[in-house]
Amino acid sequence: MNRIAQVTLSLLILLAASSAQTIKVNPTGVNVNSQNATVVFLTFGQIPAGYTSAEAIWCGALIPSPPPSLGSQCRPGTIYGSLPARFDLSTASGTLGLTDIMAIPPSVVRRAYQAAASGGDAGFFYVRRFVSSAGQPDQFVNVTCRMTGGGARVPFALTNVEIKTEKKEPILFLRSDEPFPKTVAEIQYNGTGRLKGRWELVQPGEEAPSDFDLLTEGSLPVEQRGTQRSFTEVARFNHFLPPTGKFTLPLEPPGEMPIVAEGQYILLLRIEVVDDKEGDSSLSAVGTGTGVIHSGAVAAFPLPTLKFFVAGADQKSVWEQTGLLFPPEMRQVDQTKSQVFTWRPFETAVIYRLEIVDPRGNQILSALLTKGTTSYQAPPWLLRTSGGSFRWRVVAMDGKGNISAQTIWRAS
């Protein structure tokens, strides 16, 4: 038998096997990144009752599966790798349907690229096996993976996300009066599209999010979208990501972070699904419904979180920032009357020293006051001497004269 006849016979056998199987998939072919990981949302349909998904394998060539199995399986010797069970996010969906997140690791792409560089086809296959609990034949369903660059023609998908702060610590310890450190999410991705979503905060006492809660919306079956638990929203974002593969997403809250209560907090990302033609799945093509499932910003992993702990504000810091009560700005003070200064007590203070200086820092007045004294009436000449322009502060000292705390300078 000549070469043409052999190829023709093989094609006929493959067509016969495909026509006999009932399980379908969409899309049947996708573009993948030839140099990096790729993630694609797949929809399987018309899965007979009693069938469940088994292993998933990538390979360079197909052969008809041996009877009574249906479909085409991987040719021995061309297998590039298999999907680890811990990364298998396949989920039953709708009536006789199943969604699958095909996460192609770099190791598989590397082997496929090497095979293509050696003269093989510039593509490979993803084969998912379905087994029956009722003794029916196994069914093999394949998807063609066409190697391209990681640009606009590859499904828009997140391949890695890391949340980092300027403190560079995996777990933060903050005080309630401390400003929240600069925080960003470093994102690697394929394709191009809009990155939409929000930053959310799990407050002390709330149940921590599950892995399901941390999946991107585009990674879920359509009927499960919108069912993830929501937490306190602290910021929203909407950015267009060009096909460059990397993006730094800043945390930009419109106001202060709501971290008043003491305890454990968890900062998380919530990525919303967006339209992406390259990653669409047709429900009608697999017989599980009508319309198209959008899966832009799909990811094959739960998004990371940032855990941090908030402790009560340090007593010394609180007193130093808010110790002074009066006077307010001098324009609100009656300068014809003797000036009275007041401040909050500091718990361990034995002596207070009130310091008043002119705008150049030269001392105008200094007064020592004993424990329990939290006010001082200045002599009448203070306002005349200073011209109403001075700065003042209070220093709290222990019994040996050592400074325990000191308020910020307040300008008149």
Phi, psi and omega in degrees: 000129182284173185298317181298318180295322179296315180296318180297318180295319180297319179296319179295321179295318179297319179295320179295319179294320180294321182292336182279331183283154184255333184284133180239162180222150174213134358288156179272344178211140183221155171273138181231157179287124183280355183235358185206179180295154177222143178233131183225137176272124180242147176238123175257145181217171182056043178277117182300153178302138180094351180267141175227156180284143178245223185286161176233133187228144171256139180206169184266346182207156181244154171222156176300137178289145182294138178303148005272008180300155182243150179094193182240134181248174182289140175286130177304141180093351179242014182283129181261338181162170179232157180283118179300144183300326183289343178257007182279109181255020179298136186219135176300140184215127176064208180267115179055039179233168180205135173258146184222137176257104180278103181255102183273116181285158179302328181297321178292315180298321181298316180293321178294321180294318178297321178295320179293321179294338179271005177111001179279185179290149178274050181191168178208187189228148172248121185240121178252127180262139176243133182242153183252137176277354181254013178083012177284162183298146173296150176235133179251129180236130185239154176234133179275129179250114182260120183283128176220191172285179180268026187275212191293338183272005176259141180309138179289112185212147176272130180251342176196141179221132176227131176262126183228151175238165179294341177281344176058038178243139180294328177229129183263149172234115186236163170257154184296336179266005183266136179294145181289134183292155177301129186229139178221160171245119178270117190243132170250141187206166171247158175075203180209149181168185179268135175259107183241145176163205185205155170267137179232156184233124174273119184277161176303135180094343178276149179292136181295149179292147176273173176301324178298319180295336185265357176288149174291153183298326180290352179268356186259151169303151188301326182284347179263353180290134183091001182257356178289148180293138177257150179234189183295121180280130181244343179192152175241160178211154179203100184234145172270128181255112176289167183283057179257343174091348181220144179206140176252115182263115180275149170276115184232075179293143180291341179216202179287149177293137182280074184236051182282316183288149177281151176133194183269135175239155175228121177264128182225161177258139174237108183261123182272154179286145177227161177292137177206106185302323184291340182246011181291147173239132180267121178289323181294329181293335180250003174075030180244010180154200178234157178092188185235140175265121176273142182220029177299139184072035175289152176214149183261019185208153172294139181291146181290164178233166174242117180263135176213158182241140180244126177254162179300152181298140178297133183302318181297316180295318180297316182293321181294328182274328187235016185294328184276132180250327185203143011270159168284199180301145189296338178295344179262007185249141176282106186282359177274352183246160177295137186274135176247128178254137178227156180206165179281148177289146173252129194306316186262006182289137174253327179224141172249144173236117176272126181240131177232126183230160176278176183303336179272357180094004178283136184290131175258319184205144175218133182224136176259135182226146185279167179305138180095344178270124181232025175207159180209129177263114183286152177296156184300332184287350184302310184291327179290318182292316183277344185069019179079010181240106180201171174236152181214155176205169177236133178249127177262131183233156177273187184293342180263004180087007177281142182285123177267323179196160178211136182286164174290157177288136175247128181272146178277000000 
